[in-house]
Amino acid sequence: MRSRWFQGMPRWLIMVAVTMAASSSQVATAQDTTPEPPGDSEVTTQLPAAALPNMNEQGYLFELESSWTGSFDSVPREALVYQLNVPVHDLTSVEQMASRLGIDGEVEDQGSGTFQVEGESGTLFITGGLEQYTSAAEIPEGDLPEDDQAVAFAREWLRQTQLLPADAGEGSVIARVEEPARIIVSIEPLRPENLLSQYPSITVIMGPDALVLEASFRWSTLSTTDTYSLRPVDTAWTEVAEKRSYLQVDVPEGVAEPGTTIAGQSVYDSVSIGYTTSGIPGETQFLQPVYVFSGSVTPEGSDTSFPITAYVPALVNSQQPVG
């Protein structure tokens, strides 16, 4: 039986996945094996589907036999769900943000919560769920900062512009580009840990000498909605073993031709809780928990292994995941 899998890409790109061909009589969905919700789930809200990737740039199909060598003992039986509260802007708030960024242009209200401010120093564009800053400064000659310096510079720039959220995490470098010289820093919330989605986050793009060239704010304040019971982890593992999970597989170049089927053995030895978005942009959205199974995969006929991660929705009362 074939099912839906996906291959991971760097976090600053879109993660991708592939839907494997199967007849409707062969495919069993995650909903088919989801147990009935426990009693306390009757008072919690049924959440929208978890947003999991559903494309695969190389077009691989995976036909893998999976085994488990770890322990389920440390996995929690319940987890918090967070609601994303998107900031709402008006002329005053946009003027204030533009002032902090040193942009002295006039605010243009384009309607439906969309604004733009253009000045000699740069441009600020705001629409639902996104604030985008672009600098007009001349890009200097020089070297890119080291990773730790880049993170420190990005945080300091956000602090000086009063745009660093109180609940922001430390941040990390997610990409370095040599030509043109760019370094990209991403900052995520302190909580929840192990955020799988790119939202909420702040992305700062710097050039030589740590000059901030662009900044994208896809941020929301988080409020806890309720504590939700999780489906039994051994039931979630069944989704992986029976090829009904979503995979992130970093296939090295030269392992297989694009569009071919990769068969082999995958061995998983750890499981944790991650969070992904749930709900349609523009409507109420949440961060909900998913099971993250980690291990390695060895293609058929090869002695080389590479990382593999399988994702399974963790809630017993969530709709079937998007993908």
C-alpha positions in Angstrom: 0.0 0.0 0.0 1.3 3.4 -0.9 0.7 6.6 1.0 1.6 10.3 1.4 5.2 11.2 2.1 7.3 14.3 1.8 10.9 15.4 1.5 12.3 18.2 3.7 13.9 21.4 2.4 15.8 24.1 4.3 13.6 25.9 6.8 13.8 29.2 4.8 12.3 27.4 1.8 9.0 25.6 1.7 9.1 22.0 3.0 7.8 19.7 0.4 5.9 16.4 0.3 4.5 13.9 -2.2 1.2 12.0 -2.5 1.9 8.4 -3.4 -0.4 6.7 -5.9 -3.0 4.3 -4.4 -6.5 3.2 -5.1 -9.3 4.4 -2.8 -9.9 0.8 -1.7 -6.2 0.5 -0.6 -5.7 3.8 1.3 -6.5 4.0 5.0 -6.5 7.5 6.5 -5.3 8.6 9.9 -9.0 9.1 10.8 -9.7 5.4 10.2 -7.6 4.3 13.2 -8.1 7.3 15.5 -9.5 6.1 18.8 -12.6 7.7 20.3 -11.8 10.9 22.3 -11.5 10.5 26.1 -14.1 12.1 28.3 -12.3 15.5 28.7 -12.1 15.9 24.9 -15.9 16.4 24.9 -15.4 19.9 26.3 -12.4 20.9 24.1 -12.9 22.4 20.6 -12.3 20.2 17.6 -9.4 21.9 15.8 -8.9 22.5 12.1 -6.6 20.1 10.3 -2.9 20.2 11.0 -1.0 21.9 8.1 1.5 19.3 6.9 3.5 19.7 3.6 2.3 17.9 0.5 4.8 18.3 -2.4 8.1 16.7 -3.4 10.3 18.6 -5.8 12.2 15.5 -6.9 9.1 13.5 -7.3 10.4 10.5 -5.3 8.1 7.7 -4.1 9.1 5.9 -0.9 8.5 2.2 -0.3 10.1 1.7 3.1 9.8 -1.0 5.8 9.9 0.7 9.2 10.9 -0.5 12.6 11.0 1.0 16.1 13.9 0.6 18.5 13.2 3.4 21.0 10.9 3.8 24.0 7.5 5.5 24.3 7.8 5.9 28.1 8.8 9.6 28.1 6.0 10.8 25.7 3.4 13.0 27.4 -0.3 12.0 27.4 -1.5 15.6 26.9 -0.3 18.9 25.5 -1.3 22.5 25.3 -2.8 24.1 22.2 -2.0 27.7 21.3 -4.1 30.2 19.5 -2.4 32.7 17.2 -3.5 36.3 17.7 -2.5 38.2 14.6 -1.7 42.0 15.2 -4.3 44.4 13.7 -2.9 47.6 12.2 -4.3 51.0 11.7 -2.8 54.3 10.4 -1.4 55.2 13.9 0.3 51.8 14.5 1.8 51.8 10.9 3.1 55.4 11.4 4.7 54.3 14.7 6.3 51.2 13.1 7.6 53.3 10.2 9.1 55.8 12.6 10.9 53.1 14.5 12.4 51.9 11.2 13.5 55.5 10.3 11.0 55.7 7.4 9.6 59.2 7.1 7.2 58.8 4.2 3.4 59.2 4.2 1.3 56.1 5.1 -0.8 54.9 2.1 -3.9 53.0 3.2 -4.6 50.5 0.4 -7.7 49.1 2.1 -8.5 45.7 3.8 -5.8 46.1 6.4 -3.0 46.7 3.8 -0.6 49.7 4.2 2.6 50.9 2.5 5.1 53.6 3.5 7.9 54.7 1.2 10.8 56.9 2.2 14.3 57.7 1.3 15.6 55.1 3.8 13.4 52.2 2.8 9.9 50.8 2.4 7.4 49.3 4.9 4.6 47.1 3.6 1.9 45.7 5.9 -0.9 43.3 5.1 -2.8 40.6 7.1 -0.2 38.6 9.1 2.9 40.2 7.5 5.0 43.3 8.0 7.8 43.6 5.5 10.7 46.1 5.7 13.1 46.7 2.8 16.1 49.0 3.2 17.2 51.5 0.5 20.7 51.8 1.9 23.7 51.3 -0.3 25.1 47.8 0.2 28.8 48.1 1.4 31.7 46.0 0.4 32.9 43.6 3.1 32.4 40.2 4.7 29.4 38.6 6.2 29.4 38.2 10.0 29.9 34.8 11.6 26.7 33.0 12.6 26.7 33.9 16.3 27.5 37.5 15.4 24.7 37.6 12.8 22.2 36.4 15.4 23.4 39.0 17.9 23.3 41.8 15.3 19.8 40.8 14.2 18.5 40.8 17.8 20.2 44.1 18.6 18.7 45.7 15.5 15.2 44.5 16.5 15.8 45.8 20.0 16.9 49.2 18.8 13.9 49.5 16.5 11.6 48.3 19.4 10.4 45.4 17.2 11.8 42.5 19.3 8.8 40.7 20.9 9.0 39.9 24.6 8.5 36.2 23.9 11.2 35.9 21.1 13.7 33.1 21.3 17.4 33.4 20.7 17.3 32.9 16.9 19.5 31.0 14.5 21.1 31.4 11.0 19.1 29.4 8.5 21.0 30.2 5.3 24.2 31.8 4.0 24.5 32.9 0.4 27.8 33.8 -1.2 26.7 35.7 -4.2 25.3 38.1 -3.5 26.6 38.0 0.0 23.6 37.4 2.3 23.0 35.8 5.7 19.5 35.0 6.9 18.5 34.9 10.6 15.3 33.4 11.8 13.8 34.2 15.3 10.9 32.0 16.7 8.9 32.2 19.9 10.4 30.8 23.1 7.3 28.6 23.3 6.2 26.1 22.1 9.5 24.2 21.6 10.2 22.4 18.4 8.1 24.6 16.1 7.8 22.9 12.8 6.1 25.6 10.8 7.7 28.9 9.5 5.0 30.8 11.4 5.2 32.7 13.7 8.7 33.9 13.0 10.8 37.0 12.2 13.3 36.7 9.3 16.2 39.2 9.1 18.3 39.3 5.9 21.7 41.0 6.3 24.5 41.8 3.8 28.2 42.6 4.4 29.1 44.3 7.6 25.8 43.0 9.1 23.7 45.6 7.3 20.0 44.8 7.6 18.6 44.7 4.1 15.2 43.2 4.7 13.1 42.0 7.6 9.8 40.0 7.5 7.6 39.8 10.6 5.1 36.9 10.5 4.5 37.2 14.2 1.5 36.5 16.5 1.0 36.7 20.2 0.2 33.2 21.5 -2.5 32.4 24.0 -3.2 28.9 25.4 -6.6 27.6 24.6 -6.8 24.3 26.5 -4.9 21.2 27.4 -5.7 18.4 24.9 -5.4 14.6 25.4 -3.0 13.0 22.9 -3.7 9.8 21.0 -1.7 6.9 22.3 1.8 7.0 20.9 1.8 3.4 19.9 -1.3 4.0 17.8 0.6 6.9 16.2 3.5 4.6 15.5 1.2 2.3 13.6 0.6 5.1 11.1 4.3 5.1 10.4 4.7 1.4 10.3 1.8 1.0 7.9 3.0 3.8 5.6 0.3 6.3 6.5 2.5 9.1 7.9 4.2 12.2 6.4 8.0 11.9 5.9 10.8 14.3 5.8 13.7 12.6 4.0 16.9 14.4 3.1 17.9 12.3 0.1 21.5 13.0 -0.9 22.3 13.9 -4.4 23.0 10.8 -6.6 21.1 8.3 -4.5 18.3 8.0 -7.0 17.0 9.7 -10.1 14.1 12.2 -9.7 10.7 10.5 -10.0 11.9 7.1 -9.0 10.8 4.9 -6.1 13.3 4.6 -3.2 12.9 1.3 -1.4 14.7 0.3 1.8 14.7 0.0 5.6 14.0 2.8 8.0 14.7 2.5 11.7 13.3 5.0 14.2 14.7 5.4 17.7 13.2 8.6 19.2 9.8 10.4 19.3 9.0 13.9 20.5 6.2 16.5 20.3 6.4 19.2 17.7 4.0 22.0 16.8 2.5 23.0 13.5 -0.1 25.5 12.3 -3.8 24.6 12.1 -6.5 26.6 10.4 -6.8 28.8 7.3 -4.8 32.1 7.1 -7.2 35.0 7.7 -9.3 33.0 10.1 -8.6 31.7 13.6 -5.4 29.7 13.6 -3.7 27.5 16.2 -0.5 25.7 16.9 -1.3 22.1 17.6 0.9 19.2 18.6 2.2 16.4 16.3 4.3 13.3 17.0 7.8 13.6 15.5 9.5 10.2 14.9 13.2 10.4 14.1 15.6 7.8 12.8 17.6 6.8 9.7 16.8 5.2 6.4 19.0 2.8 4.3 18.1 2.5 0.7 17.9 -1.0 -0.8 21.3 -2.2 -2.0 23.2 0.6 -0.1 25.3 0.7 3.0 24.8 4.4 3.5 22.1 5.8 5.8 20.6 9.3 6.1 18.2 11.0 8.4 14.4 10.4 8.2 11.6 12.0 10.2 7.9 10.9 10.2 5.1 13.2 11.3 1.7 12.0 12.7 -1.0 14.3 14.2 -1.1 13.9 17.9 -4.6 15.0 18.8 -7.5 12.5 19.1 -10.1 15.2 18.3 -8.4 17.0 15.4 -9.6 16.7 11.8 -7.5 14.7 9.3 -4.3 16.6 8.5 -4.0 18.8 5.4 -1.6 17.2 2.8 
